Amino acid sequence: MNSKEWQAAFEVIATLQQAGFEAYVVGGAVRDTLLGKAVSDVDVATSALPLEVKPLFATTVDVGIEHGTVLIVHPLAPVEVTTFRVDGEYTDHRRPEQVQFVRELREDLARRDFTINAMALKPDGTVIDYFNGQQDLQQQVIRAVGNAKERFAEDALRMLRAVRFTAQLGFTVAPDTEQAMVQHAQDLQFVAIERVKQELDKMLVGKHVTAAIALMQETSIADVLPGVWHAQKWFGFIPRTVVEGWAYMLHFNRTQLELMQQYRLTNKEKRAVKQLLLAFDILVERGFTRTDYYTFDEATLVGAVHMARHFAAVNTTEQEVLAYKQALPIQSRQELAVNGNDLQEWRNEKPGKWLQQALATIERAVVYGEVENTKQHIRSWYCNDNDER
């Protein structure tokens, strides 16, 4: 707890306490600290109302003041401070219609999703734990705070958070919590797909992704989500990136383009996933050529090898692929020693279709080692070749 994020949070807490308010570190920062994990986001909860918080600090931003959250712009790191609150009625399985600010920490912690996330920490290291979160951490259990059915009826996304924590932590879900997930799985249809994808992105790169997908099947969540999710197909495979995870998932689904649309992958993600699936197919069917090494970026090549080796389809290693890629004379056309202006000057011609064709010819020749990538060598090679034609 010596990082600048922790120091900033503790100084914010000290300011609030000096003004007569309660304030604590809450949420994932407490959980991860108890697990011995590094923490980058340190959030604070306080008994002070937002309009009582703001005058205490030089610079604040209303990032969610209607829900009690004010961002303190601290010199060391920004700190989100949220007023203790209880949630009003949930009518859409996603968010409360309103929130009510309260002065008691216990009421605030009682509204949270799981016991392992419902603890508070004092600056002196004392943990406030009303719902046995420390015990569940030790026993590696994900358990809803209070009545699990009520928690999931309020916000259906909490079920996917349980799945995500299973992937990240390798914990098991408490029986009553899992049973409530079964009963409320259909409520996920009310959750925006963008929020669903955020949780799946984190799940896909978890070390225990297979167990998480098995949980999705056992609770019928897999039946509600688009596409095919079968834990058996994931056994032994751990994606290193979100793109790799989606590519692997889509490999088992025929409607790949439709699913990418349904899950609202960004255009950048779509391009990367398509490239990875294409590279995988090429590697398995015939192996990479020099053109393939040049065309695909390192992440795509390595991802394709990772997938192919999982299926025991190739013996090629990631190190071999990277070495071959890095040994190419150039990595992109921008690295060519010549450009279109040079060619126009050599041929004394205006731009036209010939120009792109000529650059492509030179690019290929350099990649395949037919000519050295210097202006002098390329000019000699190109002009002589042109003369012969």
C-alpha positions in Angstrom: 0.0 0.0 0.0 2.9 2.3 -0.7 2.0 3.3 -4.3 1.0 6.8 -5.2 -2.6 5.7 -5.7 -2.7 4.4 -2.1 -1.0 7.5 -0.8 -3.4 9.8 -2.6 -6.4 7.8 -1.3 -5.1 7.9 2.3 -4.5 11.7 2.1 -8.1 12.2 0.8 -9.4 10.0 3.6 -7.4 12.1 6.1 -8.9 15.3 4.8 -12.4 13.9 5.1 -11.8 12.6 8.6 -10.4 16.0 9.7 -13.7 17.5 8.5 -15.6 15.2 10.8 -16.6 12.5 8.2 -16.0 8.8 8.0 -14.0 7.6 5.0 -12.6 4.2 3.9 -11.0 2.4 1.0 -13.6 0.0 -0.5 -14.3 -2.5 -3.2 -11.8 -4.3 -5.4 -8.8 -2.5 -3.9 -9.5 -4.2 -0.5 -10.1 -7.6 -2.0 -6.9 -7.5 -4.2 -4.8 -6.2 -1.3 -5.9 -9.1 0.9 -5.1 -11.5 -2.0 -1.6 -10.0 -2.3 -2.3 -8.6 -5.8 -1.2 -5.2 -7.2 -3.8 -2.5 -7.1 -4.0 0.5 -9.4 -7.5 1.8 -8.7 -8.2 2.8 -5.1 -11.7 4.0 -4.5 -13.0 5.8 -1.3 -16.4 5.7 0.3 -17.5 8.4 2.7 -20.3 9.5 4.9 -20.0 13.0 3.5 -22.5 14.1 0.9 -21.1 15.2 -2.5 -21.7 18.9 -1.7 -19.8 18.3 1.5 -16.9 16.6 -0.2 -16.3 19.2 -3.0 -15.4 22.3 -0.8 -12.7 20.2 1.0 -10.5 19.8 -2.2 -8.9 22.3 -4.6 -10.0 20.5 -7.8 -12.9 18.1 -8.2 -14.9 16.7 -11.2 -18.5 15.6 -11.0 -18.1 12.2 -12.7 -21.3 10.8 -11.3 -22.5 13.2 -8.7 -26.2 12.0 -9.1 -25.0 8.7 -7.7 -22.8 10.3 -5.1 -19.4 10.1 -6.9 -16.9 13.0 -7.1 -13.4 12.7 -8.6 -10.7 14.3 -6.5 -7.9 15.6 -8.7 -5.1 14.8 -6.3 -1.5 15.7 -7.3 -0.4 12.0 -6.9 -3.3 10.3 -8.5 -7.0 10.9 -9.1 -9.3 9.4 -6.4 -13.0 8.6 -6.8 -15.0 9.4 -3.7 -18.5 8.1 -3.4 -21.0 8.9 -0.7 -22.5 5.9 1.3 -25.7 5.0 -0.4 -28.5 2.5 -0.7 -30.0 1.7 -4.1 -33.7 2.4 -4.9 -35.9 0.1 -6.9 -34.5 -1.8 -9.9 -37.1 -2.0 -12.7 -34.9 -3.0 -15.6 -32.5 -5.5 -14.1 -29.7 -3.0 -14.8 -29.7 0.0 -12.6 -31.6 1.6 -9.7 -34.2 4.2 -10.5 -32.6 6.3 -7.8 -30.1 6.2 -5.0 -30.5 7.4 -1.4 -27.5 8.7 0.4 -26.9 7.4 3.9 -24.5 7.9 6.8 -23.8 4.3 7.8 -21.0 2.3 6.1 -22.8 -1.0 6.7 -25.8 0.1 4.7 -23.4 1.0 1.8 -21.6 -2.4 1.9 -24.8 -4.3 2.1 -25.8 -3.2 -1.4 -22.7 -4.6 -3.1 -22.6 -7.7 -5.2 -20.3 -10.3 -3.4 -18.9 -10.6 0.1 -15.3 -10.4 -1.2 -16.1 -7.0 -2.6 -18.1 -5.8 0.4 -15.2 -4.9 2.7 -13.7 -1.6 3.8 -10.2 -0.7 4.8 -8.9 1.9 7.3 -5.6 3.6 6.7 -4.1 1.7 9.6 -4.8 -1.5 7.8 -7.9 -2.5 9.8 -10.5 -4.4 7.7 -14.2 -3.8 8.3 -16.0 -7.0 7.2 -19.6 -7.3 8.1 -20.4 -10.1 5.7 -17.5 -12.6 6.2 -15.7 -11.5 3.0 -12.3 -12.5 4.5 -13.5 -16.0 5.2 -14.8 -16.3 1.7 -11.5 -15.1 0.3 -9.7 -17.7 2.4 -12.1 -20.4 1.3 -12.0 -19.1 -2.3 -15.7 -18.7 -2.6 -17.8 -16.2 -4.5 -20.9 -15.5 -2.5 -23.6 -12.9 -3.0 -24.1 -10.3 -0.2 -27.4 -11.2 1.5 -30.1 -12.7 -0.6 -28.5 -13.8 -3.9 -31.8 -13.8 -5.8 -32.4 -10.2 -4.8 -28.9 -9.2 -5.9 -29.3 -10.7 -9.3 -32.9 -9.5 -9.8 -31.5 -6.0 -9.1 -28.7 -6.1 -11.6 -28.4 -9.2 -13.8 -24.8 -8.3 -14.8 -23.7 -9.4 -11.4 -24.1 -13.0 -12.6 -21.5 -12.4 -15.3 -19.3 -10.7 -12.7 -19.4 -14.0 -10.8 -18.3 -15.7 -14.0 -15.5 -13.2 -14.5 -14.2 -13.6 -11.0 -14.2 -17.3 -11.4 -12.0 -16.9 -14.5 -9.7 -14.4 -12.8 -9.4 -15.9 -9.3 -10.2 -19.5 -9.8 -12.8 -19.4 -7.0 -16.0 -21.5 -6.9 -19.5 -20.0 -6.5 -21.4 -20.7 -3.3 -24.3 -23.2 -3.9 -27.1 -20.7 -3.1 -25.5 -18.0 -5.3 -25.1 -20.5 -8.2 -28.7 -21.6 -7.8 -29.9 -18.0 -8.0 -27.8 -17.6 -11.2 -29.7 -20.5 -12.7 -33.1 -18.9 -11.8 -32.2 -15.5 -13.1 -30.0 -16.3 -16.1 -32.7 -15.1 -18.5 -32.5 -11.7 -17.0 -29.3 -11.1 -18.8 -31.3 -10.3 -21.9 -32.1 -7.0 -20.3 -28.5 -6.0 -20.0 -26.8 -3.9 -22.7 -24.5 -6.1 -24.8 -21.7 -3.6 -24.3 -21.7 -4.3 -20.6 -21.9 -8.0 -21.2 -18.8 -7.8 -23.5 -16.8 -5.8 -20.9 -17.2 -8.7 -18.5 -16.5 -11.3 -21.2 -13.4 -9.5 -22.3 -12.0 -9.9 -18.7 -13.2 -13.5 -18.5 -11.5 -14.5 -21.7 -8.0 -13.6 -20.5 -8.5 -15.1 -17.0 -6.3 -18.0 -16.1 -9.4 -20.1 -15.2 -11.4 -19.3 -18.3 -12.4 -23.0 -18.8 -13.9 -23.1 -15.3 -15.8 -19.8 -16.0 -17.3 -21.1 -19.2 -18.3 -24.4 -17.4 -20.1 -22.2 -14.8 -21.9 -20.4 -17.7 -23.1 -23.8 -18.9 -24.1 -25.0 -15.5 -26.1 -21.9 -14.8 -27.7 -21.7 -18.3 -26.0 -18.3 -18.9 -24.3 -19.9 -22.0 -27.8 -20.5 -23.4 -28.8 -16.9 -23.1 -25.6 -15.4 -24.6 -25.1 -15.3 -28.4 -22.9 -18.1 -29.9 -21.7 -21.4 -28.7 -19.8 -21.6 -25.4 -18.6 -25.1 -24.5 -16.1 -25.5 -21.7 -14.8 -28.8 -23.1 -13.5 -27.0 -26.2 -11.5 -24.5 -24.0 -9.8 -27.1 -21.8 -6.1 -26.3 -21.6 -6.3 -23.1 -23.6 -5.7 -19.7 -22.0 -5.9 -16.6 -24.4 -3.2 -14.0 -23.8 -5.2 -11.2 -25.3 -8.8 -10.2 -25.7 -8.5 -10.6 -29.5 -7.1 -14.1 -29.1 -10.0 -15.0 -26.8 -12.6 -13.8 -29.3 -10.8 -15.4 -32.2 -10.8 -18.8 -30.3 -14.4 -18.5 -29.4 -15.4 -17.6 -33.0 -13.4 -20.5 -34.3 -16.1 -22.8 -33.0 -19.0 -20.7 -34.3 -20.1 -20.6 -38.0 -21.7 -17.2 -37.8 -18.5 -15.3 -37.0 -19.4 -12.0 -38.6 -22.8 -12.0 -37.1 -21.5 -12.7 -33.6 -18.9 -9.9 -33.9 -21.7 -7.6 -34.6 -23.9 -8.9 -31.8 -21.1 -8.5 -29.3 -20.3 -5.0 -30.6 -16.6 -5.7 -31.2 -14.9 -2.4 -32.2 -13.8 -2.1 -35.8 -10.2 -2.5 -34.7 -11.1 -5.7 -32.8 -13.0 -7.0 -35.8 -10.1 -6.5 -38.1 -7.6 -8.1 -35.6 -9.9 -11.1 -35.0 -10.4 -11.7 -38.8 -6.7 -11.4 -39.4 -5.9 -13.9 -36.6 -8.5 -16.4 -37.9 -7.1 -16.1 -41.4 -3.5 -16.5 -40.2 -4.6 -19.6 -38.2 -6.3 -21.2 -41.2 -3.2 -20.5 -43.4 -0.8 -21.9 -40.8 -2.7 -25.1 -40.3 -3.5 -25.7 -44.0 0.0 -25.0 -45.6 2.2 -23.1 -43.2 3.4 -19.5 -43.5 5.2 -18.2 -46.5 7.5 -15.2 -46.6 4.6 -13.1 -47.8 2.5 -14.2 -44.8 5.3 -13.3 -42.4 5.4 -9.9 -44.1 1.6 -9.3 -44.2 0.6 -10.3 -40.7 1.8 -8.4 -37.6 3.7 -10.1 -34.8 0.6 -10.3 -32.5 -1.4 -12.1 -35.3 1.4 -14.5 -36.1 2.0 -15.4 -32.4 -1.7 -15.8 -31.8 -2.1 -18.1 -34.7 0.7 -20.3 -33.5 -0.7 -20.3 -30.0 -4.0 -21.6 -31.2 -2.5 -24.1 -33.7 -0.2 -25.6 -31.1 -3.1 -26.0 -28.8 -4.7 -28.2 -31.4 -1.4 -30.0 -32.0 -1.7 -28.9 -35.6 1.9 -27.5 -36.0 5.3 -27.8 -34.4 6.3 -24.3 -35.1 7.1 -22.2 -32.0 6.3 -18.6 -31.3 10.0 -17.8 -31.0 10.7 -19.2 -34.5 7.8 -17.2 -36.0 9.0 -14.0 -34.4 12.6 -14.6 -35.4 11.5 -15.1 -39.0 9.3 -12.0 -39.0 12.0 -9.9 -37.5 14.6 -11.1 -40.0 12.7 -9.8 -43.0 14.5 -6.9 -44.8 11.6 -4.6 -44.2 8.4 -4.7 -42.1 6.2 -2.4 -44.1 6.2 -0.4 -47.4 7.0 2.7 -45.4 10.5 1.2 -44.8 11.3 1.1 -48.5 14.3 3.2 -49.5 12.3 4.7 -52.4 8.9 6.2 -52.9 6.5 7.2 -55.7 8.4 10.5 -56.3 11.6 8.5 -57.0 9.9 6.3 -59.5 8.2 9.2 -61.4 11.6 10.8 -61.7 13.3 7.7 -62.9 10.6 7.0 -65.6 9.8 10.7 -66.2 6.1 9.8 -66.0 3.0 11.2 -64.3 1.3 9.1 -61.5 -1.0 6.4 -62.7 -1.9 2.7 -62.1 1.7 1.9 -63.0 3.0 3.6 -59.9 1.3 1.4 -57.4 2.1 -1.7 -59.4 5.7 -0.7 -59.6 5.9 0.0 -55.8 4.3 -3.4 -55.2 6.9 -5.1 -57.4 9.8 -3.4 -55.7 8.3 -4.2 -52.3 8.0 -7.9 -53.1 11.5 -8.0 -54.5 12.9 -6.4 -51.3 10.9 -8.7 -49.0 12.2 -11.8 -51.0 15.8 -10.6 -51.0 16.0 -10.1 -54.7 17.3 -6.6 -54.3 18.9 -4.8 -51.4 16.8 -2.0 -49.8 18.9 1.0 -50.8 17.9 3.6 -53.4 21.0 2.8 -55.5 20.4 -0.9 -55.7 16.6 -0.6 -56.2 17.1 2.0 -59.0 19.6 -0.2 -60.8 17.4 -3.3 -60.4 14.2 -1.6 -61.4 15.6 0.3 -64.4 17.4 -2.7 -65.7 14.3 -4.9 -65.3 12.2 -2.2 -67.0 14.6 -2.0 -69.9 14.5 -5.8 -70.4 10.7 -5.6 -70.6 
